[in-house]
Amino acid sequence: MSEVDIPMSVNVPTRAALKSIPAYKPGSAPQARPGAPAYKMSSNENPYPPLPGVLDRAQAAAAQANRYPDMFSTALIERLAVECGVPADDVIIGTGSSGVLQQTLLALCEADDEVVYAWRSFEAYPIMVGLTGARSVQVPLDDHARHDLAAMAAAIGPRTRVILVCTPNNPTGPAVSRDAMVDFLDTVPEDVLVVVDEAYHEFVRDPDAVHGIDLYRDHPNVMVMRTFSKAYGLAGLRVGYGVAHAPISTAIRKTAVPFGVNHIAHEAALASLDAADALNIRVGHLTAERSRVVTALTDQGWNLPDAQGNFVWLATGERTDAIAAALGQEGISVRAFSGEGIRCSIDSAEANDALIAALEPHVSRRGYRH
Ligand SMILES: *Cc1c(COP(=O)(O)O)cnc(C)c1O
């Protein structure tokens, strides 16, 4: 803290690209209300604590914090290679799958290259594309809040280096279908990388949904990204992974922050993979809660897009800020995209009940488009 608060005049320029990059807005915490419960449904976090066995392993790892972690996350890479049925060379570990995505774009994009993705989608995309100096080409979602793959194919140009496909789409919810994705890949030039972002993969129950790893097996230009942040409940430890064919994977490893994935995160991820049965039970509870919320809101009259992640999307249009504020008064924080809609995470049954009750007075029958 400086002792005087006279502003210094700083003349050091920063990169021009930063001017057009929005700041990432984390989901807000609920307002504290004395004596009343508060529910954070704004960040698609898991309401459950880390899986059984994870904290013990993390604690043991913390005792070695004087040492650098394994720079190559060897044990986790080997384990994930087995889990996914892919060569260890093709697995990349990063600081969350956001970290893997940032490494990927840094490895592939030059200034003025283009990255095609659906919009609205994950809000980190425009930030991470912008940081590389590349340009975002945003393709509007269709009337059901799904990726419009035909329009995305039409948006591919000579400068396109990467296409991001978010399935299920954050924040709207639908998964991309396998058949549509296979047809789409036929139209993508072989020198364009298609990243299938499967952050919510474990929650998908749509039998027609694409499985990125299957596509990666048949297509040298397909990459998959997954995370321990959502279903596994390790958002705070920052660990995720990608699967891409060498030499793409080799290039992506070069753009990592050295030792970015720490030993606690590494061990917690390994222990989480050992707890597959407990994971499946929890994910089952959360998808059952999702169905319950979707049914209750549909009965109220809401018109929801297909929800395949751990969240639901309400197309609240110009009433978005007012409804989000009203939910805030009830102790519920949600993710509001002003003028578009509200994303509400599926949480404990109690939180979901509170959400359902709080939304009742605001019912909108509008479709996704507004
Ligand atoms: C949450 C999320 C991620 C990854 O989050 P990390 O915590 O960085 O692993 C990636 N993509 C989408 C669409 C997400 O919603």
Residues whose N, C-alpha, C, O or C-beta is under 5 A from the ligand:
A	BS01	LIG	T95 G96 S97 S98 G99 F122 C166 N170 D197 A199 T227 S229 V239 G240
